[in-house]
Amino acid sequence: MIQRMIALALALFTPAVAQADWHEASTDHFVVYYDGSAERAGRFAANLERFDKALRVARGIPATPPGAANRVTVYVVSSTDAVEALSRSSNVAGFYIGRAGGPLAVVPRRAGDGDKNDLSANAVLQHEYAHHFMFANWPGAAFPSWFIEGFAEFHATAVVDTDGGVVLGAPPQYRAHSILDGNWLPLDKLLVAETQKLKPNERSGLYGRGWLLTHYLSFSDKRPKQLAGYLNAINSGKTSLEAALVFGDLKQLDRELERYKLSRFAMRKVSAEAIKLGEVKVRALGPGEAAIMSVRIRSKVGVNAETAPGVYARALKAAAPYPNDPAVQVVLAETAYDARDYAAAEAAADRAIAADAKAIDARLYKAMARMAVARRAKDRTPATWSAIRKIITAANRLDPDDPEPLILFYRSYAMAGLPPTENAKKGLIYAFHLAPFDMDLRMNAAMMQLRDGKQAEAREMLRPIAYNPHGGSRSTAAAKIIARIDAGNAEAADIEAEPDEDEDAHPGKEPGKDGDKAGGPPV
């Protein structure tokens, strides 16, 4: 298995990729990088934007563009094998990383063999985007695991009709086995799934039964407004089982679900007239961008101390013919920084800035390289850090709604051995509001609030982390901190917090990890 994964990884990054027909298609909410024709790239992006607009119409969410830095970047790769190689996991058909200043998804052009019972590439991407949509648009709400996955599966099966409308609510045929073959996760377990270690079939049941319960409560006239009542109860401080009192007898609801799963499922169509599709801009990538695209994807997904040098070596080779291409030099700066070659990172960043005065990421890597050098030298002199903050401030002026400069500005004070200024604190809170889907940022902002004595604000920020089904140790830590806050032991709650990121790390990359992947419905 390990040899197969290595072979796939090497195959993904062969020179042939540089000759691919890469196009970028951008809309209000997405930037798509697609290895294929301009027409296909544009259609892919347009359908994604229609999907987003349909969710907004159905859920009553304004269609406010998130700003250039906060759009989701979608990398459409060749196959599920390529996705697995990038994710370093088997049985993954796609994944999403909720990172401030660079949320991204990786999906295959195709998944399965076209059978309606296979998990399609569209379903993978729509599942992943539904996660992003939830965390971005309800930043203060806590949702239980079954609803997080049920909501994602409910929207995963959306279909863009030939007239431009979008149909929501179709059953996930690829979940037929886990839905129809008995009850793999009864409600008394489903409703508290985030507190339990689930067996493999129960994990599948979380997706299938979560979809079934979400669909039933959304369409059934037997239980009007119960889903809203349940979620409101959770967000008023009740446990999932306490909130479930709104459903009455859970065994009765389980029996209703058993009957419902054999019925004809209702669907809702959001008309084309209700979907206001803006401009879809499509461009062919330049030769330098295309040549370094495979390295860019690998780097954006995330590297660690073991993998960073190899990615950097590939970047050096791909970037050599393009010293004046700003996009190429930014990728080189990123990979050099991750490999801890800080002088080379700053040099590449300077070349990018010389070629494009508006290169925000280049300024960030220039600042981060200098921060890392100063930290290594234990240089805390005011002149050094003032110069670094000027670089960060210049990046912020280019796009005040990019959360990364704000995060970096806040971190610069701790690295200089100083308490953050009020301005830096306000910047971190604004960054959180721009990117509430970034769970690391959310945790750090919550800890700042806690240290400032703002326990209610900290608790509200932490609850979505505690319920996150993909949160791992971070979710456990958040739950413990909330328990300490509720017990009136806020000082101990601060101790429970995970340590801040490694100060040499990219503000949106965890050191030693390949990124914070969420979603990723199992194949």
C-alpha positions in Angstrom: 0.0 0.0 0.0 2.8 2.4 0.9 4.6 1.7 -2.4 1.4 2.3 -4.3 0.9 5.7 -2.6 4.5 6.7 -3.3 4.0 5.7 -7.0 0.8 7.8 -7.2 2.5 10.8 -5.6 5.4 10.6 -8.1 3.0 10.1 -11.0 1.0 13.2 -10.0 4.1 15.4 -10.1 5.8 14.2 -13.3 6.8 16.8 -15.9 3.9 15.9 -18.1 1.6 17.9 -15.8 3.4 21.1 -16.8 2.2 20.6 -20.4 -1.4 20.3 -19.2 -4.1 22.6 -20.5 -4.7 24.5 -17.2 -7.3 27.2 -17.0 -8.5 29.4 -14.2 -12.2 30.2 -13.9 -13.3 32.7 -11.2 -16.7 33.7 -9.9 -17.9 35.6 -6.8 -17.3 32.7 -4.5 -14.8 30.4 -6.3 -11.5 30.2 -8.1 -11.3 27.0 -10.0 -8.1 25.6 -11.5 -9.0 23.0 -14.1 -6.9 20.8 -16.3 -9.0 21.0 -19.4 -10.6 23.4 -21.9 -11.7 26.9 -21.2 -15.3 26.0 -22.0 -15.2 23.1 -19.4 -13.5 25.2 -16.8 -16.0 28.0 -17.2 -19.0 25.6 -17.1 -17.6 23.9 -14.0 -17.2 27.2 -12.1 -20.6 28.5 -13.3 -22.3 25.4 -11.9 -20.5 25.8 -8.6 -21.6 29.4 -8.4 -25.2 28.4 -9.2 -25.0 25.8 -6.4 -23.8 28.5 -4.0 -26.6 30.8 -5.0 -29.2 28.0 -4.7 -28.1 27.4 -1.1 -28.4 31.1 -0.3 -31.9 31.2 -1.7 -33.0 28.1 0.1 -31.4 29.1 3.4 -32.1 32.9 3.2 -28.4 33.9 3.2 -27.4 37.1 1.4 -25.3 36.7 -1.8 -22.6 39.0 -0.5 -19.2 38.2 -2.2 -16.6 37.2 0.4 -13.7 39.1 -1.2 -10.9 37.9 -3.3 -8.9 36.3 -0.4 -11.8 34.4 1.0 -13.1 32.7 -2.1 -12.8 28.9 -2.1 -10.0 27.7 -4.4 -10.9 24.4 -6.1 -8.2 22.3 -7.6 -9.7 19.8 -10.0 -7.2 16.9 -10.4 -7.2 13.9 -12.6 -8.6 11.1 -10.4 -9.5 9.9 -6.9 -6.0 8.3 -6.9 -4.5 11.7 -7.2 -6.8 13.0 -4.4 -5.6 10.1 -2.2 -2.0 10.9 -2.9 -2.5 14.5 -2.0 -4.5 13.7 1.2 -2.1 10.9 2.2 -5.2 8.9 3.1 -6.9 6.0 1.4 -10.6 5.9 0.7 -10.9 9.7 0.2 -12.8 11.0 -2.7 -12.1 14.7 -2.0 -11.3 17.0 0.8 -11.7 20.6 2.0 -9.2 22.7 4.1 -10.8 25.6 5.9 -7.8 28.0 6.0 -8.0 31.7 6.5 -6.9 33.6 3.4 -6.9 30.4 1.4 -9.8 27.9 1.9 -9.4 25.2 -0.7 -10.9 21.9 -1.9 -9.3 19.2 -4.0 -11.6 17.0 -6.1 -11.2 14.6 -9.0 -12.6 15.3 -12.5 -14.4 12.0 -12.2 -15.1 9.6 -9.3 -16.5 6.1 -9.8 -17.4 4.6 -13.1 -20.5 6.7 -13.9 -22.9 4.4 -12.1 -25.6 6.3 -10.3 -24.7 4.4 -7.1 -21.2 5.7 -7.2 -20.0 8.8 -5.3 -19.5 11.3 -8.1 -17.0 14.1 -8.2 -19.8 16.7 -8.0 -21.2 15.1 -4.9 -17.8 15.2 -3.3 -17.3 18.9 -4.0 -20.8 19.8 -3.1 -20.5 17.9 0.2 -17.2 19.7 1.0 -18.6 23.2 0.0 -21.6 22.6 2.2 -19.3 22.3 5.2 -17.6 25.6 4.2 -21.0 27.3 3.7 -22.2 26.2 7.1 -19.2 27.4 9.0 -18.9 30.7 7.0 -22.5 31.7 7.2 -23.4 30.6 10.8 -20.1 31.4 12.5 -21.5 31.6 16.0 -23.7 28.5 15.8 -22.9 25.0 17.2 -24.2 22.1 15.2 -24.0 18.4 16.3 -22.0 16.0 14.2 -25.1 14.2 12.7 -26.4 17.5 11.3 -23.0 18.7 10.1 -22.8 15.6 7.9 -26.5 15.4 7.2 -26.5 19.0 6.0 -23.5 18.3 3.8 -25.1 15.1 2.4 -28.4 16.8 1.8 -26.7 19.4 -0.5 -24.2 16.9 -2.0 -26.8 15.5 -4.4 -27.9 18.9 -5.8 -28.3 18.9 -9.5 -28.0 21.9 -11.9 -30.9 21.5 -14.3 -30.6 22.2 -18.0 -32.5 25.5 -17.5 -30.0 26.7 -14.9 -32.2 25.9 -11.9 -30.9 23.8 -9.0 -32.7 20.8 -7.5 -32.1 20.0 -3.8 -33.0 17.0 -1.8 -32.3 14.0 -4.0 -31.4 10.9 -2.1 -27.7 10.0 -2.1 -27.7 6.7 -4.0 -24.1 6.0 -2.9 -25.5 5.8 0.7 -28.2 3.3 -0.2 -26.6 0.5 1.7 -26.1 2.3 4.9 -29.6 3.9 4.7 -31.6 0.8 3.6 -29.8 -2.0 5.3 -31.2 -1.7 8.8 -30.5 1.1 11.3 -26.8 1.4 11.7 -26.9 4.3 14.2 -30.1 4.6 16.3 -31.1 8.1 17.4 -29.9 7.7 21.0 -26.4 7.2 19.5 -26.7 9.4 16.4 -27.6 12.5 18.4 -24.4 12.2 20.5 -22.1 10.9 17.9 -19.4 13.5 18.5 -19.0 12.1 22.0 -18.4 8.5 20.9 -15.8 6.5 19.1 -17.8 5.1 16.2 -17.3 1.7 14.6 -16.8 1.8 10.7 -20.4 0.9 10.0 -21.6 3.5 12.6 -19.4 6.1 10.9 -21.2 5.3 7.6 -24.4 5.5 9.5 -23.5 9.0 10.6 -23.6 10.1 7.0 -26.5 8.0 5.8 -28.8 8.3 8.9 -27.7 12.0 9.3 -28.9 12.6 5.7 -32.2 10.7 6.4 -33.0 12.7 9.6 -32.1 16.0 8.0 -34.3 15.3 5.0 -37.2 14.0 7.0 -37.2 17.0 9.4 -36.8 19.4 6.4 -39.7 18.0 4.3 -42.1 16.1 6.6 -45.2 18.0 7.7 -45.5 15.7 10.7 -42.8 17.5 12.6 -42.9 21.2 11.6 -40.2 23.4 13.0 -38.8 20.7 15.2 -35.3 20.9 13.5 -35.2 24.6 14.2 -36.4 24.1 17.8 -33.7 21.4 18.3 -30.8 23.5 17.0 -32.0 26.5 18.9 -32.1 24.5 22.1 -28.5 23.3 21.5 -27.4 26.9 20.9 -29.1 28.0 24.1 -26.8 25.7 26.0 -28.6 22.4 26.2 -26.9 19.1 25.5 -27.9 17.2 22.3 -30.0 14.8 24.3 -31.7 17.6 26.3 -32.4 19.4 23.1 -33.8 16.2 21.6 -36.8 16.4 24.0 -38.4 18.5 21.2 -38.6 15.3 19.2 -40.5 13.4 21.9 -40.0 9.6 22.0 -36.8 8.9 20.0 -37.8 5.3 19.4 -41.0 6.5 17.7 -38.9 8.9 15.6 -36.6 6.0 14.6 -39.7 4.0 13.5 -40.9 7.0 11.4 -37.5 7.2 9.8 -37.6 3.4 9.0 -40.9 4.0 7.1 -39.7 7.3 5.6 -36.6 5.8 4.0 -38.9 3.5 1.9 -41.1 6.4 0.6 -40.7 8.7 -2.4 -38.5 11.5 -1.4 -39.6 15.1 -1.9 -37.2 17.6 -3.6 -37.1 21.3 -4.0 -36.1 23.2 -7.1 -34.6 26.7 -6.9 -35.5 28.3 -10.2 -33.0 29.8 -12.6 -34.8 33.1 -12.2 -34.0 33.1 -8.5 -30.3 32.5 -9.1 -28.5 35.7 -10.1 -25.3 34.4 -11.8 -22.6 37.0 -12.1 -19.7 37.0 -14.5 -17.5 34.0 -14.9 -14.0 35.0 -15.9 -11.8 32.4 -17.6 -8.2 32.6 -18.6 -5.5 30.2 -19.7 -2.6 29.9 -17.2 0.7 31.2 -18.4 3.5 28.7 -19.1 5.1 29.4 -15.8 1.9 29.0 -13.8 1.1 25.7 -15.6 4.7 24.4 -15.1 4.5 24.9 -11.4 0.9 24.0 -10.8 1.5 20.5 -9.4 4.0 21.9 -6.9 1.6 24.7 -6.0 -1.2 22.2 -5.2 1.1 20.0 -3.1 2.3 23.0 -1.2 -1.1 24.5 -0.6 -2.5 21.2 0.7 0.3 21.3 3.2 3.8 19.9 4.0 5.7 19.0 7.0 9.4 18.8 8.0 9.8 15.5 6.1 8.1 16.5 2.8 8.9 20.2 2.6 12.5 19.7 1.2 11.3 17.5 -1.7 8.5 19.9 -2.7 11.0 22.8 -2.5 13.4 20.9 -4.8 10.6 20.4 -7.4 9.7 24.1 -7.1 13.3 25.2 -7.8 13.4 23.1 -10.9 10.0 24.3 -12.2 10.7 27.9 -11.4 14.1 28.2 -12.9 13.0 29.2 -16.4 10.5 31.9 -15.0 12.4 34.3 -12.7 10.1 37.2 -13.6 6.8 35.4 -13.3 5.3 36.7 -10.0 2.9 33.7 -9.6 5.8 31.3 -10.0 8.0 33.2 -7.6 5.3 33.3 -4.9 5.1 29.5 -5.1 8.9 29.3 -4.9 8.9 31.7 -1.9 6.3 29.5 -0.1 8.1 26.2 -0.7 11.5 27.8 0.3 9.9 29.1 3.5 8.4 25.8 4.3 11.8 24.2 3.8 13.3 26.8 6.1 15.5 28.4 3.4 14.6 31.9 4.5 17.1 33.8 2.4 15.8 32.1 -0.7 12.2 32.7 0.4 12.8 36.4 0.7 14.7 36.6 -2.6 11.8 34.9 -4.4 9.3 37.2 -2.7 11.3 40.2 -3.8 11.3 39.0 -7.4 7.5 38.5 -7.2 7.0 42.1 -5.8 9.3 43.5 -8.5 7.2 41.9 -11.2 3.8 42.6 -9.5 3.6 45.5 -7.0 0.3 44.1 -5.8 1.6 40.6 -4.8 0.1 40.3 -1.3 1.4 36.7 -0.7 4.9 37.7 -1.7 4.9 40.4 1.0 3.6 37.9 3.6 6.4 35.4 2.8 8.9 38.2 2.9 7.7 39.2 6.4 7.5 35.6 7.6 11.0 34.9 6.4 12.3 37.9 8.3 10.3 36.8 11.4 11.8 33.4 11.3 15.3 34.7 10.9 14.8 37.2 13.8 13.4 34.4 16.0 16.4 32.1 15.3 18.8 35.0 16.2 16.7 35.8 19.3 16.5 39.3 17.8 13.8 41.3 19.6 15.1 44.8 18.8 12.3 47.3 18.0 13.9 48.3 14.7 13.8 44.8 13.4 10.1 44.2 14.3 9.0 47.7 13.2 10.5 46.9 9.7 8.7 43.6 9.6 5.4 45.1 10.6 5.7 47.7 7.8 5.9 44.8 5.3 2.8 43.2 6.8 0.9 46.6 6.9 1.7 47.1 3.2 0.1 43.7 2.5 -2.9 44.7 4.6 -3.4 48.0 2.6 -3.5 46.0 -0.6 -6.5 44.0 0.7 -7.9 45.0 4.1 -10.2 42.0 3.9 -7.5 39.4 3.6 -7.2 37.8 7.0 -3.6 36.6 6.7 -1.9 40.0 7.2 -4.1 40.6 10.3 -3.2 37.2 11.7 0.5 37.7 11.0 0.4 41.2 12.5 -1.0 39.8 15.8 1.5 37.0 15.9 4.4 39.4 15.4 4.0 40.8 18.9 4.4 37.4 20.7 7.4 36.6 18.5 9.0 39.9 19.5 8.3 39.1 23.2 5.6 41.8 23.5 1.9 41.8 24.5 -0.3 42.5 21.4 -1.6 46.0 21.1 -5.3 46.7 21.1 -5.1 47.3 17.4 -3.5 43.9 16.8 -6.3 42.3 18.9 -9.0 44.0 16.9 -7.3 42.8 13.8 -7.4 39.2 15.0 -11.1 39.4 15.8 -11.7 40.9 12.3 -9.7 38.1 10.7 -11.9 35.6 12.6 -15.1 37.3 11.3 -13.6 37.1 7.8 -12.7 33.4 8.1 -14.8 31.7 10.8 -14.3 28.4 9.0 -10.6 28.3 10.1 -10.7 26.3 13.3 -7.1 27.2 14.3 -7.9 30.9 13.9 -11.1 30.4 15.9 -9.2 28.7 18.7 -6.5 31.4 18.9 -9.1 34.1 18.9 -11.1 32.4 21.6 -7.9 32.0 23.7 -7.2 35.7 23.3 -10.7 36.5 24.4 -10.4 34.2 27.4 -7.1 35.8 28.5 -8.8 39.2 28.3 -11.6 38.0 30.6 -14.2 37.8 27.8 -15.5 34.3 28.8 -18.8 34.5 27.1 -17.2 35.5 23.8 -14.6 32.8 24.1 -17.2 30.1 24.8 -19.3 31.1 21.8 -16.2 30.8 19.5 -15.3 27.4 21.0 -18.6 25.6 20.7 -18.4 25.0 17.0 -15.0 23.5 17.5 -16.2 21.2 20.2 -18.9 19.8 17.9 -16.8 19.5 14.8 -16.8 15.8 13.7 -13.4 16.3 12.1 -11.8 18.3 14.9 -9.8 15.5 16.6 -7.8 16.7 19.6 -8.7 20.3 19.0 -12.4 19.4 19.5 -11.5 17.6 22.7 -9.5 20.5 24.0 -12.4 23.0 23.1 -14.9 20.8 25.0 -12.6 20.7 28.1 -12.1 24.5 28.0 -15.9 25.1 27.8 -16.4 22.7 30.8 -13.8 24.7 32.8 -15.5 28.0 31.8 -18.9 26.7 32.8 -17.4 25.5 36.2 -16.1 29.0 36.8 -12.5 28.0 36.4 -11.4 30.2 33.5 -7.7 30.3 34.5 -7.5 26.5 34.2 -9.4 26.7 30.9 -6.6 28.7 29.4 -4.1 26.0 30.4 -6.3 23.4 28.6 -5.8 25.3 25.3 -3.6 23.8 22.6 -0.3 25.7 22.3 -0.1 28.4 19.6 1.2 27.4 16.2 4.9 27.0 15.7 6.1 30.5 15.2 8.0 29.4 12.0 4.8 28.1 10.5 2.6 29.6 7.8 -0.3 31.4 9.6 -2.7 28.9 7.9 -0.6 25.8 8.0 -0.1 23.6 11.0 3.5 22.5 11.5 4.0 18.8 11.1 0.6 18.3 9.5 -0.8 18.3 5.9 -3.4 20.8 6.8 -6.7 20.7 8.6 -8.9 18.6 6.4 -12.6 18.4 6.9 -15.4 16.6 5.2 -14.1 14.1 2.8 -17.0 11.7 2.5 -15.7 8.1 2.5 -15.9 6.4 -0.9 
